[in-house]
Amino acid sequence: MIIIREVKALPRLVEPALAERLRTMPAVVVTGARQTGKSTLVAQRAPGLPAAPKGGRRYASLDDLDVLDAARRDPEVLVGGRDAVTLDEVQREPALLAAVKRAIDRDRRPGRFLLTGSANLLLMNRVSESLAGRASYLTLWPMTRREQRGEGRAGRWDELLAAPDEQWPELLAADDGEPEDWRALVRRGGFPTPALELAGARERTIWFDGYVRTYLERDLQTLAAISALPDFRRLMRAASLRLGQLVNQTELGRDVSLPQATVHRWLNLLETSYLLVRLPAYAVNRGKRLIKAPKLYWGDTGVALHLAGQPEPGGAHLENLVLNDLLAWRDGRLERAEIGYWRTAGGEEVDFVIEAGDQLVPIEIKASARPRLADCKHLRSFRSEYGASARAGLLLHTGSALEWIAPDVLAAPWWRVL
């Protein structure tokens, strides 16, 4: 028996950005993996946002077969009229976006359409209408640790960027958070149901198994006709076992007995579904970022651990946990930031680099309670390479020490930042 605890809808970090965009653009599109909480966000919270008319919004979900049929036969029924409209799961009928475009061209009032999709509509081959100039796009990632705690935010990245390096220890020490077992956070992931509502490991295993099955048998088929589902699942498992590693499609294909072209196409589908994350390399020359191999992570640590069948999380899962928080932070702010990794031909590597404006923050993750001076070697190499643009290095670890482990590298417990 699965025990469900009643949990009220917690604030999400994208809510301020969503409200601002609804006040500005005729349409706002909220995308993200299925079960990240998009429907809850738009159905329960959007009516109270400033952009919603006094009478509320009309709401329709294309998961409802009658609504889906109307979207295909007579989309004007869904998009017509003067009321503001919320349309959920629009990736199920991409042609509906053409009707939305026509409606916006007749009436460009801000906040008129709020759309959600469990796929990146801009990457879907079946979507010919991007609503360019008519829509703003937001990504809702699985819940961050601080969202799960009811704070409605990501980690303390904005505060670190705003404060001088020398104030970082005082800033982080002032946090009222308590130590937490990172392994437990990895296991439950960030999808609201397993993270907040399910009582134990067995219940979460049942949920993740159903989630993967639903994705393969239904959601994936919305994106492409895949008949070899066992092969696709084998590729998912192989990818989950290569967490934090450089993507080598030929090697991956050899391990699962698939052609490189098939691996390439299926990884693209996983990325379009927001299940897979390919992290680009950082380089001053942006053209070089495109030709360097990305690193492979997952959009949710709970799914990654389940697919891999591993009994215990490892250091790569802690990296993935930090990356998930960084991605949610990046996509919830108006000022654009980039997240990448840094690697030299000589093998020096920094796990993550935040590029925000003219600032670079290198971050190293260590699943160790006692960080050593040797752990900050590559952080210092990065700072030496990029000079004044590079802020102090941040070494996140699993212990309790908050100290300058080197003159330009701060060692901090991961939970004081996330």
KOLZAMI-298678 format. One record per atom (N, C-alpha, C): residue in three letters; x, y, z. Coordinates in steps of 0.1 Angstrom, whole numbers, plus 5000, padded with zeros to 4 digits. Layout:
# residues N
alaXYZ;...
//
This chain:
# residues 418
met500849885000;met500050005000;met500950125000;ile500550224992;ile501350354991;ile500550455000;ile501350505010;ile500750605019;ile501050745013;ile499950825012;ile500050955006;ile499751055018;arg500651155020;arg500451255029;arg499851375022;glu498951445028;glu498351565023;glu499351675024;val499751735012;val500651845012;val500051965004;lys500052075011;lys499552195004;lys500552234993;ala500052304983;ala500852354972;ala501852454977;leu503152424975;leu504252504980;leu504552604969;pro505052724973;pro505452824963;pro506652774955;arg506652814942;arg507652774933;arg508452904929;leu509752884927;leu510652994924;leu510353064911;val509653004902;val509353074889;val508053164890;glu507353164901;glu506153244902;glu506353394900;pro507353454905;pro507553594902;pro507853624887;ala508653534881;ala508953544867;ala507753524859;leu506853424863;leu505653404855;leu504753524856;ala504553584868;ala503753694869;ala504253814861;glu505553834861;glu506053944853;glu505853924838;arg506053804833;arg505853774819;arg504353784815;leu503453744824;leu502053754820;leu501653904820;arg502353984827;arg501954134826;arg502554194813;thr503454124806;thr504154184795;thr503754124781;met503653984781;met503553914768;met502053864766;pro501653854754;pro500353794751;pro500253644755;ala501353574754;ala501353434758;ala502653404766;val502453314776;val503553264784;val503453104783;val504653044780;val504652904778;val505552844789;val504952764798;val505652694809;val505952554805;thr507252514803;thr507552384799;thr508352314810;gly508552184809;gly509252104818;gly508851964818;ala509551874825;ala509151734825;ala507851714831;arg507151604827;arg505851574833;arg506051544848;gln505051594856;gln505051574870;gln505951674878;thr506451774871;thr507251874879;thr506351974886;gly505051974883;gly504152064890;gly503552174881;lys503652164868;lys503152264859;lys501652284861;ser500952174861;ser499452194861;ser499052254874;thr499652214885;thr499352284898;thr499752424898;leu500852464892;leu501252604891;leu500252684884;val499852634872;val498952724864;val497452714868;ala497052594873;ala495652584877;ala495352644890;gln496252624900;gln495952674914;gln496552814917;arg497652844910;arg498252974914;arg498053084903;ala497953044891;ala497853144880;ala496653234882;pro495453184887;pro494353274888;pro494553384898;gly495553374907;gly495753474917;gly496953564913;leu497553544902;leu498653634897;leu498053764892;pro498853864893;pro498354004889;pro497854014875;ala498353924866;ala497953944852;ala496553874849;ala496053794858;ala494753734856;ala493653834857;pro492653824848;pro491453914849;pro490653884862;lys489753974865;lys489053954878;lys488153834877;gly487753794866;gly486853684865;gly487653544864;gly488953554865;gly489753434865;gly490053394851;arg490553274849;arg490953224836;arg490253094832;arg489953084820;arg489352954815;arg490552854815;tyr490252734820;tyr491352624821;tyr490852504813;ala491752454805;ala491452324798;ala492752244796;ser492752114798;ser493852034797;ser493751934785;leu494751924777;leu494651834766;leu494851684770;asp495151664783;asp495051524788;asp493651474788;asp492651564788;asp491251534787;asp490951504772;leu490451384769;leu490351344755;leu489351424748;asp488251474755;asp487351564748;asp487951694744;val488851744753;val489551874750;val490551844738;leu491151734739;leu492151704728;leu491451694715;asp490251634715;asp489451624702;asp489051754697;ala488651844706;ala488351984702;ala489552054697;ala490652034703;ala491852104698;ala492152064684;arg491851934680;arg492151884667;arg491051924657;arg489851924661;arg488751954652;arg488352104651;asp488352174662;asp487852304662;asp488552384672;pro489852414670;pro490652484681;pro490152624685;glu489352684676;glu488852814680;glu487952814692;val487352694694;val486552674706;val487352704719;leu488652654718;leu489452664730;leu490152804731;val490452864720;val491252994721;val490453114718;gly489153104714;gly488353214711;gly487753284723;gly487153404721;gly486553474732;gly487453574738;arg486953654748;arg487753754754;arg488453714767;asp488053594772;asp488553554785;asp490053514783;ala490853534794;ala492153474794;ala492053324795;val492953254789;val492853104787;val494153034792;thr494052934800;thr495152844803;thr494952714796;leu495852664788;leu495852544781;leu497052454786;asp496652334791;asp497652254798;asp498052134788;glu499352104788;glu499851994780;glu499652014765;val499952124760;val499752154745;val500652074736;gln501652014741;gln502451934732;gln501651814726;arg500551784732;arg499751674726;arg499051704713;glu498951834710;glu498451884697;glu499152004693;pro500351994688;pro501152114684;pro500452204674;ala499552154666;ala498852244657;ala497952354664;leu497652324676;leu496852424684;leu497652554685;leu498952554684;leu499752684686;leu499452774674;ala499052724662;ala498752804651;ala497452884654;ala496552824661;ala495252894664;ala495552994675;val496452964684;val496853064694;val497453184688;lys498353164678;lys498953274671;lys497953364664;arg496953304657;arg495953384651;arg495153464661;ala494853404672;ala494053474682;ala494853594688;ile496153574690;ile497053684695;ile497153794685;asp497253754672;asp497353864662;asp496053944661;arg494953884665;arg493653964666;arg493654054679;asp494254004689;asp494154074702;asp495354044710;arg496254144712;arg497554124718;arg497554164733;arg496454154739;arg496454184754;arg497454104761;pro498254154771;pro499154074779;pro498453974787;gly499053864789;gly498553754798;gly497353684792;arg497053694779;arg495853634774;arg495953474774;phe497153424771;phe497353274770;phe498453234780;leu498153134787;leu499153064796;leu499152914792;leu500252874786;leu500352734780;leu501352654788;thr501152524789;thr502152434795;thr502452324785;gly503652264786;gly503952154778;gly505052064785;ser504851934784;ser505851844790;ser506951804780;ala507351904772;ala508451884763;ala508852024759;asn510052034754;asn510552164749;asn509952184735;leu508952274735;leu508252294722;leu509152344711;leu510152414715;leu511052474705;leu511952374698;leu512052254705;leu512952144699;leu512152034693;met510752044694;met509951934688;met509851944673;asn510151844666;asn510051844651;asn508651874646;arg507551834654;arg506251844649;arg505651984651;val506452074659;val505952204662;val506552304651;ser505652354643;ser506052444632;ser505852594637;glu505152614647;glu504852754652;glu505452774665;ser506452864666;ser507152894678;ser506553014686;leu505553084681;leu504953204687;leu506053314689;ala506953314679;ala508053414680;ala507453554681;gly507953634691;gly507453774693;gly506153774700;arg505553664703;arg504253664709;arg504253594723;ala505353514726;ala505353434738;ala506653444745;ser506653434758;ser507853414766;ser507853274772;tyr509053214772;tyr509153074776;tyr509753064790;leu509252984799;leu509752954812;leu509852794813;thr510952754820;thr511152614823;thr510852584838;leu510052494841;leu509852454855;leu510552324857;trp511652324865;trp512452204868;trp511852144880;pro512252014883;pro511851954896;pro512152044908;met511552024919;met511652114930;met513052114936;thr513552234939;thr514852244946;thr514652214961;arg515752194967;arg515652174982;arg514952274989;arg515152404986;arg514552514993;arg513052524989;glu512652484977;glu511252484973;glu510552374982;gln511252254983;gln510652154992;gln510452195006;arg511352285011;arg511252345024;arg510152455025;gly509552495014;gly508552595015;gly509052735013;glu510352755008;glu510952885007;glu510752944993;gly510252864983;gly510052904970;gly511252964963;arg512352904964;arg513552964958;arg514552854956;ala515652884948;ala516752794946;ala517852824957;gly519052774954;gly520152804963;gly520552954963;arg521652984970;arg521953124974;arg522953184963;trp522653144951;trp523553194940;trp523553344938;asp522353404938;asp522153544936;asp522953624947;glu522853574960;glu523453644971;glu524953634970;leu525453514965;leu526953504964;leu527453594952;leu526653604942;leu527153694931;leu527153834935;ala526153874943;ala526054014947;ala527054054958;ala527553964966;ala528453994977;ala529853984973;pro530754074979;pro532254054977;pro532653914982;asp533753864976;asp534153734979;asp534453724994;glu535053825000;glu535453815014;glu534253805023;gln533053845019;gln531953835027;gln531153705026;trp531653615017;trp530953485015;trp530853405028;pro531853385036;pro531753305048;pro530653355058;glu530653485060;glu529653545069;glu528253535063;leu528153545050;leu526853535043;leu526253395045;leu527153295042;leu526653155043;leu526453115057;ala527253165067;ala527053125081;ala525753175086;ala525253285081;ala524053345086;ala522753265082;asp522853165073;asp521753085069;asp521253005081;asp519952995082;asp519352925093;asp519052775090;gly519552725079;gly519352585075;gly520152495084;glu519752365084;glu520352265092;glu520952155083;pro521952085088;pro522651985080;pro521551875076;glu521851825064;glu520851725058;glu521751615051;asp521251495051;asp521851385044;asp521651405029;trp522651435021;trp522451455007;trp521951335000;arg522351215005;arg521851094999;arg520351084999;ala519751125010;ala518251115011;ala517651215001;leu518251324999;leu517751424989;leu517851374975;val518951304972;val519151244959;val518051134956;arg517851054966;arg516850944965;arg515450994962;arg515051094969;arg513651144966;arg513551234954;gly514651294950;gly514551384938;gly513751504941;gly513251564930;gly512551684931;gly511151684925;phe510651574920;phe509251564916;phe508351574929;pro507351654929;pro506551684941;pro506051554948;thr505551464940;thr504951344947;thr505951264954;pro507051214948;pro507951134956;pro508751214966;ala508951344964;ala509751424973;ala508951464985;leu507651484984;leu506851544995;leu505751455000;glu505251354992;glu504051284996;glu504251144999;leu505351074994;leu505450934996;leu506350905008;ala505950805016;ala506550795029;ala507850725029;gly508150635020;gly509350555021;gly509950515008;ala511050435008;ala511850404996;ala510950304987;arg510250214993;arg509450114984;arg508450194977;glu507750284984;glu506650364977;glu507250444966;arg508450504968;arg509050584957;arg509550504946;thr509950384949;thr510350294938;thr509150254929;ile508050234935;ile506850204927;ile506450324919;trp506550444924;trp506250564917;trp507150594905;phe508450574908;phe509450604897;phe509250494886;asp508950374890;asp508750274879;asp507550304871;gly506450354877;gly505350394869;gly505550514861;tyr506450604866;tyr506750724858;tyr507550694846;val508550604847;val509250564835;val508450494825;arg507550404830;arg506650324821;arg505750424813;thr505150514821;thr504250614814;thr505050694804;tyr506250734807;tyr507050814797;tyr507250734785;leu507650604786;leu507950524774;leu506750494766;glu505650464773;glu504450404766;glu503550514761;arg503650634766;arg502750744762;arg503450874758;asp504150934768;asp504751064765;asp505751064754;leu506550954753;leu507550944743;leu506950934729;gln505750874728;gln505150854716;gln504550984710;thr504351084719;thr503951214715;thr505051284707;leu506251254710;leu507451314703;leu507851244691;ala507851104691;ala508351024680;ala507750884681;ala507650824670;ala507150684670;ala508250584673;ile508350544685;ile509450454690;ile508850314692;ser509150214684;ser508650084686;ser509549994695;ala510850024695;ala511849944702;ala511949994716;leu510849984724;leu510950044738;leu511949974747;pro512149844746;pro513149784754;pro514549834751;asp514849864739;asp516149924735;asp516250064740;phe515150144740;phe515150274745;phe515450274760;arg514750184767;arg514950174781;arg516450134785;arg517050044777;arg518450014779;arg519350134777;leu519050214767;leu519850334766;leu519650434777;met518450444783;met518250534794;met519050484806;arg519050354808;arg519850294819;arg521350314817;ala521850294805;ala523250314802;ala523650464804;ala522750554800;ala522950694803;ala523050734817;ser522150664825;ser522050694839;ser523350644847;leu523950544841;leu525250494847;leu526450574843;arg526250674834;arg527350754829;arg527250894835;leu526550914846;leu526351044852;leu527651124854;gly527651244849;gly528751334851;gly529951304841;gln529751214831;gln530751184822;gln530551254809;leu531651264801;leu531551324788;leu530651224779;val529851294770;val528951214762;val529751164750;asn529851034748;asn530450964737;asn529450874731;gln528750924720;gln527650854715;gln528050724708;thr529150714702;thr529650594696;thr529850484707;glu530550514718;glu530750424728;glu529450384735;leu528550474737;leu527250444743;leu526450344734;gly526550374721;gly525850284712;gly526450144712;arg527750134713;arg528350004713;arg527949924725;asp527849994737;asp527449924749;asp526049874749;val525149934741;val523749894741;val523349834728;ser524349814719;ser524149754706;ser523149834697;leu523449964696;leu522550054688;leu523450134679;pro523050174667;pro523850264659;pro523950404665;gln525150464662;gln525350594668;gln524250694664;ala523750684652;ala522650774647;ala521450764656;thr521150634660;thr519950614668;thr520150664682;val521350644688;val521750704701;val521550854701;his522050914690;his521951064689;his520551104689;arg519651034681;arg518251074680;arg517551054693;trp517850944700;trp517150914713;trp517651004724;leu518851034724;leu519351134735;leu518651264733;asn518451304720;asn517751434717;asn516351424722;leu515651314721;leu514351294726;leu514251304741;leu515251244748;leu515251254763;leu515551404767;glu516351474760;glu516651614763;glu515351694760;thr514651674749;thr513451744746;thr512451724757;ser512451604763;ser511451574774;ser511951624787;tyr513051694788;tyr513651744800;tyr514151644810;leu514251514805;leu514751414814;leu516251414814;leu516851444803;leu518351434802;leu518851584801;val520051604806;val520651734805;val522051714800;arg522351774789;arg523751774783;arg524451914786;leu525351904796;leu525952034801;leu527152074791;pro527052194786;pro528152234776;pro529452274784;ala530552264776;ala531752314781;ala531852464781;tyr532552514791;tyr532752664791;tyr534052694784;ala534052804776;ala535152854769;ala534853004766;val535953084766;val535753224763;val535153244749;asn535653164740;asn535153164726;asn533953074726;arg532753134724;arg531553064724;arg531452954713;gly532152974702;gly532052874691;gly532752744696;lys533752754704;lys534452634709;lys533452554718;arg532552624725;arg531652554734;arg530752454726;leu530552484713;leu529652404705;leu530352274700;ile531652274699;ile532352164694;ile532952074704;lys532952114717;lys533452034728;lys532351944733;ala532751824737;ala531751724741;ala531051774754;pro529751764755;pro529051794767;pro529151684778;lys528851714790;lys528751614800;lys527251584803;leu527051454807;leu525751404808;leu525251404822;tyr524051464824;tyr523351454837;tyr521851434835;trp521151414845;trp519651394844;trp518951514851;gly517751534846;gly516851634851;gly516451614865;asp516451494870;asp516051454884;asp516951344889;thr517451364901;thr518351254906;thr517651134910;gly516351144915;gly515551024918;gly515350934906;val515050994895;val514850914882;val516250844878;ala517250924879;ala518650874875;ala519050754884;leu518850764897;leu519150654906;leu518350534903;his517050554901;his516150444898;his516450374886;leu516750444875;leu517050384862;leu518350304863;ala519350354871;ala520650294872;ala520550164880;gly519550154889;gly519450034897;gly520550034908;gln521050144911;gln522150154921;gln521550164935;pro522050084945;pro521550094958;pro521850224966;glu523050284963;glu523450404970;glu523950504960;pro523550634963;pro524150744954;pro525650754956;gly526250814945;gly527650834945;gly527950984943;gly529251014942;gly529651154941;gly529051224929;ala528851154918;ala528251214906;ala526751254908;his526051184917;his524651224921;his524651354929;leu525651374937;leu525751504944;leu526051614934;glu526851584924;glu527051684914;glu525751714907;asn525051614903;asn523751624896;asn522751704905;leu522751684918;leu521851754927;leu522151904926;val523451944927;val523852084926;val523452144912;leu523752064902;leu523352114888;leu521852144887;asn521052054892;asn519552074892;asn519152204898;asp519852234909;asp519552364916;asp519952474908;leu521152464902;leu521652574893;leu520752594881;leu520252494875;leu519452504863;leu518052574867;ala517552534878;ala516252594883;ala516452744886;trp517652774892;trp517952914895;trp518152994882;arg518852934872;arg519153004860;arg517853034852;asp516952944852;asp515752954843;asp514653034851;gly514853064863;gly513853134871;gly514153284872;arg515253334866;arg515653474867;arg515653534854;leu515453674854;leu515253744841;leu516653764835;glu517653804843;glu519053824838;glu519653684834;arg520053674822;arg520453544817;arg521853504823;ala521953374827;ala523153324832;ala523453194824;glu524653154823;glu525053024817;glu525652934827;ile525452804826;ile526052704834;ile526852614825;gly528052584828;gly528852494820;gly529852424829;tyr530752344823;tyr531852284830;tyr533152324823;trp534252314830;trp535552354824;trp536552234824;arg537152214813;arg538052104811;arg539152144802;thr540452114805;thr541552144796;thr542052014789;ala542852034779;ala543451924772;ala544351844781;gly544851904792;gly545751834801;gly545051764812;gly543651774812;gly542851694821;gly542451774834;glu542751894835;glu542251974846;glu540752004843;glu539951994854;glu538552004852;glu537852064865;val536952154862;val536052214872;val534652174869;asp533952124880;asp532652064878;asp531652164871;phe531552284877;phe530552384871;phe531152524871;val530752594861;val531152734860;val529852814858;ile529552914867;ile528453004865;ile529053124857;glu528453164846;glu528753284839;glu527553374839;ala527653484847;ala526553574849;ala527153714847;gly526753784835;gly527353904832;gly528853894829;asp529553974836;asp531053964835;asp531653884846;gln530853804854;gln531353734865;gln531453584861;leu532453514866;leu532653374865;leu532853314879;val532053214883;val532253154895;val532453004893;pro533652954896;pro533952814894;pro533552734907;ile532952614905;ile532452534916;ile532952394914;glu533452344925;glu533852204926;glu533052134936;ile532652004934;ile531751924943;ile532551804948;lys532651784961;lys533351674966;lys532451604976;ala532151474974;ala531351394983;ala532251344995;ser532851445001;ser533751415012;ser533451515024;ala533551465036;ala533251555047;ala534551635051;arg535651595046;arg536851665049;arg537651705037;pro537251825031;pro537951875019;pro539451895022;arg540251865012;arg541751885013;arg542251995004;leu543452045007;leu543952144998;leu544052094984;ala544351974982;ala544551914968;ala543151924960;asp542051934967;asp540751934961;asp540552074954;cys541252174957;cys541052304951;cys542052334940;lys542852244937;lys543952264927;lys543352314913;his542352254908;his541752284895;his540952414896;leu540352444907;leu539652574909;leu540752684908;arg541852664914;arg542852774913;arg543452784899;ser543552674892;ser544052674878;ser543052754870;phe541752734872;phe540752814865;phe540852964867;arg541053004880;arg541153144884;arg542453204877;ser543453124877;ser544753174871;ser544553194856;glu543753104849;glu543453114835;glu542653234831;tyr541653274840;tyr540653374836;tyr540853504844;gly541753514853;gly542153634859;gly541053714866;ala540953844863;ala539953924871;ala538553884869;ser538253814858;ser536853774856;ser536353674865;ala537253594871;ala536953484879;ala536753524894;arg535653494900;arg535453514914;arg536153404922;ala536153404935;ala536753304943;ala536153164940;gly536853064941;gly536352924939;gly535452884950;leu534552804947;leu533552744957;leu533752594957;leu534152544969;leu534352394970;leu533252344979;leu532152284974;leu531052234981;leu531352084986;his531152064999;his531451935004;his530351885013;thr530451765019;thr529451705027;thr529651725042;gly530751795046;gly531051815060;gly530351935066;ser530951995076;ser530452105083;ser531352225083;ala532552215078;ala533552325078;ala533152425068;leu533252555072;leu533052675064;leu534252755066;glu535252745056;glu536452815058;glu537152835045;trp538152925045;trp538952945033;trp540052835033;ile539852735024;ile540852625024;ile542152665016;ala541952775008;ala543052835002;ala542752985001;pro543653074999;pro543353214999;pro542253254989;asp542053184979;asp540953214969;asp539953104967;val539853014976;val538852904975;val538152884988;leu536852894988;leu536052875000;leu535452735001;ala535752665011;ala535152535013;ala533852555021;ala532752505016;ala531452525023;ala530552405022;pro529852375033;pro528952265033;pro527852285022;trp527552185014;trp526652195003;trp525252255007;trp524852215020;trp523452255024;trp523452395028;arg524552465030;arg524552605033;arg524252685020;val524452625009;val524352694996;val522952654990;leu522752524989;leu521552474982;leu520252494991;
//
